[in-house]
């Protein structure tokens, strides 16, 4: 076959027909290197190897998913581990990704299936020590320590391929089909492409572990998330026990599910009913605390919001938010000052969520305002009060998404809801809770 010479960037994988000092795709300098590629002839380029077919004539293939051994995880994935499917799991270092996946592999082995854990970060003795501590050692749990993509492809090409192949992590593997060091954009693209293409030809399920960037995004090209069938993200505070597993993308099931884990000495345990899990140490007699009924995905649960308003000695008062956007806090404080005619400019305001949760639910606005007012007036809120609702710039309290789900959960837990149907403005909230306004 005839070949031609092109120049490929070792940083981003971009191509150029001629050499130049700067890559035209990513802007990096001195990264273009000559490579030879097959030259397509006019005859081959003009004829397609396949013919489009009407979809109604295509034979449907029903894939039977294999259960993970965790009912809650099966619900998140839709049906379980789909043969030929690819899953990407992201999360910060030390959050528990390897522990969770080793538990998943151990549970598959206990169910009589073949699971292979390929690690490019740990040696086999390290993996054995972790599995032994978690009580997962068994004949069906196989492990491999390698940084070569060929070794992972050989596992999938085995006459008896595994039911589950875990690659921890995709940034540690290197492929001879691409230039650059392991973890570079071109290497991550090549490694993930080869593995996903190979697993589609087998009955195995592939799980890739992905590193994250400083701002919490999965590292590597965005193409990586498009190539896989499911994208999961494990988050939480490493200093606390709670972990949240979110679904960011799912071709086989819901894409807005959530699983709550707690970290124990024996690994991650699923919290069957997280409704009040995050309120275990709450003291309702203290001012500055409010219970919000948050909805993440389709799962409602109660979480504590804490606020502290203290006299400031600074020219510009401090505003600190942990667990939600600081800009959201500043916006709500501006609305409270204007609509309730309160002077918050003489107070430092600190606010945080309980249990180290990071929530992005707009329905938490009302609970945050209630916690700030409780601290400002130094009066505790009613013990059974629970809040949800979005506060607009006019001081109106609007219904939050999932209102009916929150209401049913509040009634089940025995709370007295304070929501837009009860208080339509911040003036109503202040009058009902503190008798002011």
PyMOL commands that set and color helices and strands:
alter all, ss='L'
color gray80, all
select helices_A, chain A and resi 42-46+55-57+71-77+97-110+124-134+149-156+170-172+185-199+223-227+326-340+354-356+362-377+403-413+426-434
alter helices_A, ss='H'
color red, helices_A
select strands_A, chain A and resi 3-9+15-16+32-38+86-91+115-119+141-145+164-168+205-210+230-235+242-250+258-264+267-270+289-296+299-311+319-322+347-353+385-387+390-391+397-398+416-418
alter strands_A, ss='S'
color yellow, strands_A
deselect
rebuild
show_as cartoon
